[in-house]
Amino acid sequence: MKHLFFDHALLQTGWANQVRIAIDADGRIASVAPGAKPGGDDHRHRLGLPGMANLHSHAFQRAMAGLSEFRAPGRDSFWSWRELMYRFVARLTPADVEAVTSLAYCEMLETGFTSVGEFHYLHNQPDGQSYANPAEMGLRVVAAASTTGIALTLLPVLYRWAGFGKRAPEPHQARFVNTLDGFADLHGAAAEAIKHLPRARLGLAPHSLRAVDRDEFDALQALAGDGPVHIHIAEQMAEVTACQEAVGTTPVDYLLNQVEVDERWCLVHATHMTPAETTALAQTRAIAGLCPQTEANLGDGLFPAPDYLAAGGRLGIGSDSQIRIDLAEELRLLEYGQRLRSQQRNVLSQPGEATGVSLYGAAASGGAQAIAQGSGQLEAGQPADIVTLNLDAPALWAEDPTAIISSWIFSGDGRCIETVYVSGRTVVENGRAKARDEVEQRYGASIRRLRNWAC
């Protein structure tokens, strides 16, 4: 049995002092004892938090982060960014995907993410043919998780069509596209790929309503079983308009009326919803998967978070396009976007609550649900995913733990992280991922070949 001792720890009931946590041989929390005394062999820390789930990741896009920031002809938008992404994707080999994903996962761990939902749609060879193992690219994601130690939920994506009404896929989408039968084979191969990875979970993801037709959802639901189901939805107004033209209503309304959406589901972005849709989504017990930095970078818009939370909705956060991987900044931008919209402060918390603590707790539990990685709480029976903060960082010079968390979220960054445990195993020490040296060498080899992709 391994023991950790914290001067302060954030538990489900709130802050507790002098907390001793026992971790069993399987990496799960055996007991949590507030008001305890440390043992002689305890690993001691000043402040501990439950680890955070990154519920939406396209890890391969880490290699193009920052390289799309030049103005396209006409109106620059998500759709012009997507054309650049297609050009980049054409160059990626399986070895590149493993190298880039490994670096992204190191960076996630270093900012406090302890698990990740990989929304994985890069499946095929550049000409659209399957690899000998249809889950070859998924195997590379699994290898990256194994190298870095992050807990992985793999979400293979069905990308069937180029648009509503079963519009034929375009040539530059060849690496994504699959048939239902081909996807079933891929999903089975992905199940084999994760068998020997501790904590690995398998779900699936219909890419979007424009890429998967209604008559294909039933087959996907059967394939998913009890696993997580994720979907991009209502991210852009152009998507909303196209959906209305195709089926006579908006994306969220259409999905909720056509498919049984429940707590297994994560609706990613859901940026553009009516008040009625906002309330209806909250009532499904599904998770709204928000990616504030990517949504800001792509000019998506702002999710109606205050109304959604008021209706009892649950949410989590993801790093999506990896434009910048920083847990604290995702939460900060989530709150700041709402402040700009409402011209108020402390929007996503209740009177008397500390906004940093409220945001963190909501995202930790919601994200964990979305990717089936526990409860997001420090409690017996849960994975020992724990983040400790470096209280010597100038941003965190405060006495009250509640003030420390808000200081981290609103004025700190990844440099505030001290140690990260995943399943009780140390994967970040003194703020640096233990796998980083190895990972950076392989990433460097790939990026030197890829760096001129945008020219």
C-alpha positions as CSV (number, residue, x, y, z in Angstrom):
1,M,0.0,0.0,0.0
2,K,1.3,3.4,-1.0
3,H,0.4,6.5,1.1
4,L,0.2,10.2,0.2
5,F,-0.2,12.9,2.8
6,F,-1.6,16.4,2.1
7,D,-1.8,19.5,4.3
8,H,-4.9,20.4,2.3
9,A,-6.9,18.3,-0.2
10,L,-10.1,19.0,-2.2
11,L,-12.6,16.3,-1.4
12,Q,-16.2,15.8,-2.6
13,T,-17.3,17.5,0.6
14,G,-14.9,20.5,0.2
15,W,-11.5,21.3,1.6
16,A,-10.1,19.0,4.2
17,N,-6.9,19.3,6.3
18,Q,-4.2,16.7,7.1
19,V,-5.5,14.2,4.6
20,R,-3.9,10.8,4.3
21,I,-4.7,8.8,1.1
22,A,-3.9,5.1,0.8
23,I,-3.5,3.7,-2.7
24,D,-3.7,0.0,-3.4
25,A,-1.7,-2.2,-5.8
26,D,-4.2,-1.5,-8.7
27,G,-3.7,2.2,-8.4
28,R,-7.1,2.9,-6.8
29,I,-7.8,4.9,-3.7
30,A,-8.2,2.5,-0.8
31,S,-9.1,5.1,1.8
32,V,-9.2,8.8,2.4
33,A,-8.6,10.0,6.0
34,P,-8.9,13.7,6.9
35,G,-7.4,14.9,10.2
36,A,-4.8,12.1,10.1
37,K,-1.2,11.9,11.0
38,P,1.5,11.2,8.3
39,G,3.3,7.9,8.3
40,G,7.1,7.7,8.0
41,D,7.1,6.6,4.4
42,D,4.3,8.9,3.2
43,H,4.8,11.0,0.1
44,R,4.1,14.5,1.5
45,H,2.5,17.4,-0.4
46,R,1.0,20.7,0.7
47,L,-2.1,20.8,-1.6
48,G,-3.8,18.1,-3.6
49,L,-6.6,18.1,-6.2
50,P,-8.4,15.4,-8.1
51,G,-7.0,15.0,-11.6
52,M,-8.8,16.5,-14.5
53,A,-10.2,14.7,-17.6
54,N,-9.4,16.2,-21.0
55,L,-12.6,15.1,-22.6
56,H,-11.9,16.2,-26.2
57,S,-8.6,15.9,-28.0
58,H,-7.3,15.7,-31.6
59,A,-3.8,15.1,-30.5
60,F,-2.2,15.1,-34.0
61,Q,-3.2,18.8,-34.4
62,R,-0.5,19.7,-31.8
63,A,2.0,19.8,-34.7
64,M,0.1,22.5,-36.5
65,A,-0.7,24.7,-33.5
66,G,0.1,28.3,-34.3
67,L,0.9,27.7,-38.0
68,S,-2.6,28.6,-39.2
69,E,-2.5,32.2,-38.0
70,F,-2.5,34.0,-41.3
71,R,-5.4,35.5,-43.1
72,A,-7.1,33.5,-45.8
73,P,-8.8,35.2,-48.8
74,G,-12.2,36.5,-48.0
75,R,-13.9,35.7,-44.7
76,D,-11.5,33.6,-42.5
77,S,-13.3,31.0,-40.4
78,F,-13.4,27.5,-39.1
79,W,-14.0,26.4,-42.7
80,S,-10.8,28.0,-44.1
81,W,-8.9,26.6,-41.1
82,R,-10.2,23.2,-42.0
83,E,-8.7,23.4,-45.5
84,L,-5.3,24.0,-43.9
85,M,-5.8,21.1,-41.6
86,Y,-6.6,18.8,-44.5
87,R,-3.3,19.8,-46.2
88,F,-1.4,19.1,-43.0
89,V,-3.0,15.7,-42.4
90,A,-1.9,14.4,-45.8
91,R,1.7,14.4,-44.6
92,L,1.3,12.5,-41.4
93,T,2.8,9.0,-41.0
94,P,1.8,6.6,-38.2
95,A,5.2,7.4,-36.6
96,D,4.4,11.1,-36.8
97,V,1.1,10.5,-35.1
98,E,2.7,8.6,-32.2
99,A,5.4,11.3,-31.8
100,V,3.1,14.2,-31.9
101,T,0.5,12.6,-29.7
102,S,3.2,11.7,-27.1
103,L,4.2,15.3,-26.8
104,A,0.6,16.5,-26.5
105,Y,0.0,14.0,-23.7
106,C,3.2,15.1,-21.9
107,E,2.0,18.7,-22.0
108,M,-1.5,17.7,-20.8
109,L,-0.1,15.9,-17.8
110,E,2.2,18.9,-17.0
111,T,-0.9,21.2,-16.8
112,G,-3.0,18.8,-14.6
113,F,-4.9,16.6,-17.0
114,T,-4.6,13.0,-15.9
115,S,-6.9,11.4,-18.5
116,V,-7.8,12.1,-22.1
117,G,-10.7,11.3,-24.5
118,E,-9.0,11.0,-27.9
119,F,-11.6,11.8,-30.6
120,H,-9.7,9.9,-33.2
121,Y,-10.7,10.2,-36.8
122,L,-7.3,9.9,-38.7
123,H,-7.6,6.3,-39.7
124,N,-6.5,5.6,-43.3
125,Q,-3.5,5.9,-45.5
126,P,-3.3,9.1,-47.6
127,D,-5.0,7.4,-50.6
128,G,-7.9,6.3,-48.4
129,Q,-6.9,2.7,-48.2
130,S,-7.0,1.0,-44.8
131,Y,-3.8,0.0,-43.1
132,A,-3.2,-3.8,-42.7
133,N,-4.4,-3.3,-39.2
134,P,-7.4,-0.9,-39.6
135,A,-6.6,0.5,-36.1
136,E,-2.9,1.2,-36.9
137,M,-3.3,4.9,-36.1
138,G,-5.2,4.1,-33.0
139,L,-2.4,1.8,-32.0
140,R,-0.1,4.8,-32.2
141,V,-2.4,6.8,-29.8
142,V,-2.3,3.8,-27.4
143,A,1.5,3.7,-27.6
144,A,1.6,7.4,-26.8
145,A,-0.6,6.9,-23.7
146,S,1.6,4.0,-22.6
147,T,4.8,6.1,-22.9
148,T,3.5,9.1,-21.1
149,G,1.2,7.4,-18.5
150,I,-1.9,9.3,-19.2
151,A,-5.2,7.4,-18.8
152,L,-6.8,7.0,-22.2
153,T,-10.3,6.7,-23.5
154,L,-10.1,6.0,-27.2
155,L,-13.0,7.2,-29.3
156,P,-12.7,6.0,-32.9
157,V,-14.7,8.2,-35.2
158,L,-17.1,7.3,-38.0
159,Y,-16.8,9.9,-40.7
160,R,-19.1,8.7,-43.5
161,W,-20.2,11.8,-45.5
162,A,-19.0,15.2,-46.5
163,G,-22.3,17.0,-45.6
164,F,-26.0,16.7,-44.9
165,G,-28.0,14.5,-47.3
166,K,-25.2,12.0,-47.7
167,R,-23.0,14.3,-49.8
168,A,-20.2,12.3,-51.2
169,P,-16.8,12.6,-49.4
170,E,-14.2,14.9,-50.9
171,P,-10.8,13.6,-51.9
172,H,-9.0,15.4,-49.0
173,Q,-11.2,13.6,-46.5
174,A,-10.0,10.2,-47.7
175,R,-7.9,9.6,-44.5
176,F,-11.1,9.9,-42.4
177,V,-13.9,8.2,-44.3
178,N,-15.2,4.8,-43.6
179,T,-18.2,2.6,-44.3
180,L,-20.3,1.1,-41.4
181,D,-18.8,-2.3,-42.0
182,G,-15.3,-0.9,-42.2
183,F,-15.9,1.0,-39.0
184,A,-17.1,-2.1,-37.2
185,D,-13.8,-3.8,-38.1
186,L,-11.8,-0.8,-37.0
187,H,-13.7,-0.6,-33.7
188,G,-13.0,-4.3,-33.1
189,A,-9.3,-3.8,-33.9
190,A,-9.3,-0.8,-31.5
191,A,-10.7,-3.0,-28.7
192,E,-7.7,-5.3,-29.3
193,A,-5.3,-2.4,-29.3
194,I,-6.3,-1.2,-25.8
195,K,-6.4,-4.6,-24.1
196,H,-3.0,-4.3,-22.5
197,L,-3.1,-0.6,-21.6
198,P,-4.1,-0.1,-17.9
199,R,-7.2,2.0,-17.4
200,A,-7.9,2.1,-21.1
201,R,-11.6,2.6,-22.1
202,L,-13.2,2.3,-25.5
203,G,-16.1,4.4,-26.8
204,L,-17.0,5.7,-30.3
205,A,-17.9,8.9,-32.0
206,P,-20.2,9.7,-34.9
207,H,-18.2,12.7,-36.1
208,S,-21.1,15.1,-36.6
209,L,-24.6,15.2,-38.0
210,R,-23.2,16.3,-41.3
211,A,-20.8,13.3,-41.5
212,V,-23.1,10.5,-40.2
213,D,-26.7,10.2,-41.4
214,R,-29.6,9.4,-39.1
215,D,-30.1,5.9,-40.5
216,E,-26.5,5.0,-39.3
217,F,-27.0,6.0,-35.7
218,D,-28.7,2.8,-34.6
219,A,-25.9,0.6,-35.8
220,L,-23.4,2.9,-33.9
221,Q,-25.4,2.8,-30.7
222,A,-25.4,-1.0,-30.8
223,L,-21.7,-1.1,-31.4
224,A,-21.1,1.4,-28.5
225,G,-22.7,-0.8,-25.9
226,D,-22.2,0.9,-22.5
227,G,-19.2,2.9,-23.7
228,P,-19.1,6.7,-24.1
229,V,-20.5,8.3,-27.3
230,H,-19.2,11.7,-28.4
231,I,-20.3,13.9,-31.3
232,H,-19.4,17.4,-32.6
233,I,-22.5,19.4,-32.8
234,A,-23.7,23.0,-33.4
235,E,-20.2,24.4,-33.4
236,Q,-20.6,26.8,-36.3
237,M,-23.6,28.8,-37.5
238,A,-23.0,27.4,-41.1
239,E,-23.6,23.9,-39.7
240,V,-26.8,25.1,-38.0
241,T,-28.1,26.6,-41.2
242,A,-27.2,23.6,-43.3
243,C,-29.0,21.3,-40.8
244,Q,-32.1,23.5,-40.9
245,E,-32.1,23.3,-44.7
246,A,-31.6,19.5,-44.7
247,V,-34.0,18.3,-42.0
248,G,-36.0,21.4,-41.0
249,T,-34.6,22.0,-37.6
250,T,-31.4,22.8,-35.7
251,P,-28.7,20.2,-34.9
252,V,-29.3,19.8,-31.1
253,D,-33.0,19.7,-31.5
254,Y,-32.7,17.1,-34.3
255,L,-30.3,14.9,-32.3
256,L,-32.4,14.9,-29.1
257,N,-35.6,14.0,-31.0
258,Q,-34.0,11.3,-33.2
259,V,-31.6,9.5,-30.8
260,E,-31.8,8.5,-27.2
261,V,-29.2,10.8,-25.6
262,D,-28.3,9.9,-22.0
263,E,-25.4,10.1,-19.5
264,R,-23.1,8.1,-21.9
265,W,-23.1,11.0,-24.4
266,C,-20.9,14.0,-24.7
267,L,-22.0,16.8,-27.1
268,V,-18.9,18.6,-28.0
269,H,-19.1,22.4,-28.4
270,A,-23.0,22.7,-28.7
271,T,-22.2,26.4,-29.1
272,H,-25.3,27.5,-30.9
273,M,-28.5,26.4,-29.0
274,T,-31.9,27.9,-28.4
275,P,-33.0,28.4,-24.8
276,A,-35.3,25.3,-25.2
277,E,-32.5,23.2,-26.5
278,T,-30.2,24.3,-23.7
279,T,-32.7,23.2,-21.1
280,A,-33.4,19.9,-23.0
281,L,-29.7,19.0,-23.2
282,A,-29.3,19.7,-19.5
283,Q,-32.1,17.3,-18.7
284,T,-30.5,14.4,-20.6
285,R,-27.7,14.0,-18.1
286,A,-25.2,14.1,-21.0
287,I,-22.1,16.2,-20.8
288,A,-21.5,19.4,-22.8
289,G,-17.9,19.2,-23.9
290,L,-16.4,22.7,-24.0
291,C,-13.1,23.6,-25.5
292,P,-12.8,27.4,-24.9
293,Q,-9.3,28.0,-26.3
294,T,-10.1,26.2,-29.6
295,E,-13.6,27.7,-29.8
296,A,-12.0,31.2,-29.4
297,N,-9.2,30.4,-31.9
298,L,-11.7,29.2,-34.5
299,G,-14.2,32.0,-33.9
300,D,-17.0,29.6,-33.0
301,G,-18.9,31.6,-30.5
302,L,-19.8,31.2,-26.8
303,F,-21.7,28.3,-25.2
304,P,-24.8,29.4,-23.1
305,A,-23.1,28.2,-19.9
306,P,-25.1,30.2,-17.3
307,D,-28.5,29.0,-18.6
308,Y,-27.2,25.5,-19.1
309,L,-25.9,25.2,-15.5
310,A,-29.0,26.8,-14.1
311,A,-31.0,24.1,-15.8
312,G,-28.8,21.4,-14.0
313,G,-26.5,20.7,-16.9
314,R,-23.1,19.2,-16.6
315,L,-19.9,20.1,-18.4
316,G,-16.3,19.3,-18.9
317,I,-13.3,20.7,-20.8
318,G,-11.0,19.6,-23.6
319,S,-8.0,20.9,-25.5
320,D,-9.4,19.9,-28.9
321,S,-7.0,21.4,-31.5
322,Q,-4.2,21.8,-29.0
323,I,-3.7,25.5,-30.0
324,R,-2.4,25.8,-26.4
325,I,-2.5,23.0,-23.9
326,D,-3.2,24.5,-20.5
327,L,-5.9,23.3,-18.1
328,A,-6.0,26.5,-16.1
329,E,-6.4,28.6,-19.2
330,E,-9.3,26.5,-20.5
331,L,-11.2,27.2,-17.3
332,R,-10.2,30.8,-17.2
333,L,-11.4,31.4,-20.8
334,L,-14.6,29.6,-20.1
335,E,-15.4,32.1,-17.3
336,Y,-14.0,35.1,-19.1
337,G,-16.1,34.5,-22.2
338,Q,-19.2,34.6,-20.1
339,R,-18.0,37.8,-18.4
340,L,-17.5,39.5,-21.7
341,R,-20.9,38.4,-22.9
342,S,-22.8,39.5,-19.7
343,Q,-20.6,42.4,-18.6
344,Q,-20.5,40.9,-15.2
345,R,-17.9,39.1,-13.0
346,N,-17.9,35.6,-11.4
347,V,-20.7,34.4,-13.7
348,L,-20.3,30.6,-13.4
349,S,-20.5,30.3,-9.7
350,Q,-23.1,30.9,-7.1
351,P,-23.1,33.8,-4.5
352,G,-20.6,33.0,-1.8
353,E,-18.7,30.4,-3.9
354,A,-15.1,30.7,-5.1
355,T,-15.3,30.7,-8.9
356,G,-12.0,28.8,-9.4
357,V,-13.1,26.0,-7.1
358,S,-16.6,25.8,-8.7
359,L,-15.2,25.6,-12.2
360,Y,-12.6,23.0,-11.3
361,G,-15.0,20.7,-9.5
362,A,-17.7,20.9,-12.2
363,A,-15.2,20.2,-15.0
364,A,-13.4,17.4,-13.1
365,S,-16.6,15.4,-12.4
366,G,-18.2,16.1,-15.8
367,G,-15.1,15.3,-17.7
368,A,-14.6,12.0,-15.9
369,Q,-18.2,11.0,-16.6
370,A,-17.8,11.9,-20.3
371,I,-14.8,9.6,-20.9
372,A,-15.8,6.9,-18.3
373,Q,-12.7,7.5,-16.1
374,G,-14.2,7.4,-12.7
375,S,-16.0,10.1,-10.7
376,G,-13.4,12.9,-10.8
377,Q,-13.3,12.8,-7.0
378,L,-10.7,11.9,-4.4
379,E,-12.7,9.0,-2.8
380,A,-12.3,5.4,-2.0
381,G,-12.6,3.1,-5.0
382,Q,-11.7,5.7,-7.6
383,P,-8.5,5.9,-9.6
384,A,-5.7,7.6,-7.7
385,D,-5.4,10.5,-10.2
386,I,-4.1,13.4,-8.2
387,V,-2.5,16.8,-9.0
388,T,-0.4,18.7,-6.5
389,L,0.4,22.4,-6.8
390,N,3.7,24.1,-6.3
391,L,2.9,26.6,-3.6
392,D,6.3,28.3,-4.1
393,A,5.1,29.6,-7.4
394,P,4.6,33.4,-7.0
395,A,1.0,33.1,-8.4
396,L,0.1,30.8,-5.5
397,W,1.4,32.8,-2.5
398,A,-1.8,32.6,-0.5
399,E,-2.7,31.0,2.8
400,D,-6.3,29.9,2.1
401,P,-6.6,26.8,-0.2
402,T,-9.7,28.3,-1.9
403,A,-7.7,31.4,-2.8
404,I,-4.8,29.3,-4.1
405,I,-7.1,27.5,-6.6
406,S,-8.6,30.7,-7.9
407,S,-5.1,32.2,-8.1
408,W,-4.0,29.2,-10.2
409,I,-7.0,29.4,-12.5
410,F,-7.0,33.1,-13.0
411,S,-3.4,34.1,-12.8
412,G,-1.3,31.0,-13.0
413,D,-0.4,28.4,-15.7
414,G,1.2,25.0,-16.1
415,R,4.3,26.2,-14.1
416,C,2.1,26.0,-11.0
417,I,2.0,22.2,-11.2
418,E,4.3,20.2,-8.9
419,T,3.5,16.5,-9.1
420,V,0.9,14.5,-11.0
421,Y,-0.1,11.0,-10.2
422,V,-2.1,8.7,-12.5
423,S,-3.3,5.5,-10.9
424,G,-0.9,6.3,-8.0
425,R,2.1,6.4,-10.3
426,T,4.2,9.5,-10.6
427,V,4.1,10.8,-14.2
428,V,5.1,14.4,-13.5
429,E,7.7,15.4,-11.0
430,N,8.8,19.0,-10.3
431,G,6.5,20.2,-13.1
432,R,8.1,18.0,-15.8
433,A,6.7,14.9,-17.4
434,K,8.9,11.9,-16.7
435,A,8.7,10.8,-20.3
436,R,9.5,14.3,-21.8
437,D,13.1,13.8,-22.8
438,E,12.4,10.7,-24.8
439,V,9.2,12.2,-26.3
440,E,10.8,15.4,-27.3
441,Q,13.5,13.7,-29.3
442,R,11.0,11.8,-31.4
443,Y,8.8,14.8,-31.8
444,G,11.7,16.9,-33.0
445,A,12.5,14.3,-35.7
446,S,8.9,14.5,-37.0
447,I,8.4,18.2,-36.8
448,R,11.5,19.0,-38.7
449,R,10.0,17.1,-41.7
450,L,6.5,18.5,-41.1
451,R,7.2,22.1,-40.3
452,N,6.9,23.5,-43.8
453,W,3.5,21.9,-44.5
454,A,1.7,25.3,-44.7
455,C,4.0,26.7,-47.4
